[in-house]
Amino acid sequence: MSSSTQLRSSNIAPQTPPAVSAPPVSRAVPQISFKRGIMIGVNFNNALEALWANRLRSLLTALGIFIGVAAVIAALTLTQGAGASINARFSRFGPTTITVRNGTANSRGAFGAGGTVQSLTPADADAIKQQVAHVAYISPVVSTSEQVVYGSQNWNTSVDGVSPDYQTIQDWTLAEGIWFSPADQAAGKPDAILGQTVVQNLFPTGTDPLNKTIRIGDQLFRVTGVLQPKGQGSSASADDVIYIPYTTALDRLKSSPYVDQILVAADDPNNVNQVQQDLTTLLEQRHHIAKGSADDFQSESSAELLQTANQLTSTITLLLVGVASISLTIGGIGIMNIMIVSVTERTREIGIRMSIGARRSDIRNQFLIEALTLSLVGGGIGMFLGLLVGYFATKATGLPFVVSTTSILTPFIVSAAIGIVFGLYPAIRASRLDPIVALRTD
């Protein structure tokens, strides 16, 4: 090697390889998430376009869903209204009230309706008040339905014969006038206390009903009081009533020695069970019920009555929802059927999409979104239709219209579940198609 060559070699600085920077790992995840978001948006747009291209078929498919959802929502609205009405009725009695009713007839092991055995008398109520400890208030109740007339107006309503204690037991407040006294009850005076519904239907606007004479059945009564309306949460029938002394009701309207029920209020919620046991023992003695024999009366506390009513309402709800669910199942099968047909019709389209880079998950998501959209649209329409039917049904039956969170969320949860369950098989079937075979399909 020559000296000049050595000199040039010594003047050349050694070159170091360029530094290789690490890939920005922290930016990879947002990019992947962004791309997935774009793909989901694309799949959603493709699904909507496919549904719109066959909009009549899509509407008919969703028909089964929204009819089923509407039936479920209408059933929930009705039963929730019935439950609210029952709760309002029993809440008037308070937690210390015990209801004693006439018993049930038993003929050769066959039981009749409740109250078919007339066994309770006013003397039973007097005995309970005098001999059972911790009884704060007591009232016999005589119930009947009568035509009430004032002038040229008439109205059919419930007429209940009660005692002065009944006002406290049911927490009634008078808008005007006074409740009849124990002396009025003992004398059997023809005094009447009217609910607001009776006043509105019997007297012209602006007429003060106090001290007016009305005819109940064929008997004349003097209006001595008008009740305050029970207000929200109570059914309209709570104010559609007339109260008179029970002695007057037995003498003038029913001509019977028996009362329909006896309401007993304990002095403390903790004493309700003891009072119920003691009055049961007392009535068994007074009615000469042999040990081990069935009683000719029934006694239940407010809590027991409310529990029984709620159980009945829940049973009816399950029955109605179960029947309506059949329609939902049929609607779900319809969605599965249409999606399978759609996969068959679009086999070549699926093959083309796969050949240009679409992943199997993209194909699956597109068809799943189509099924889900059909279900959700049907569920949304069904919700509004069900609430509309429920509204008119509750108004027709006099029940309160109750819209709960369950009524709003149920359509979307049920619809989404149906869309996923019945749309998953067609979506997976589409994603598993062989792209080469799919491209050969005409």
Helices and strands as residue ranges (DSSP letters): H 3-11, H 25-53, H 55-91, E 97-107, E 110-117, H 122-131, E 135-150, E 153-162, H 166-169, E 174-177, H 182-187, E 191-194, H 196-202, E 213-216, E 219-227, G 236-239, E 241-245, H 246-248, I 249-254, E 261-266, G 269-271, H 272-286, E 297-301, H 302-345, H 347-355, H 360-397, H 405-431, H 435-440
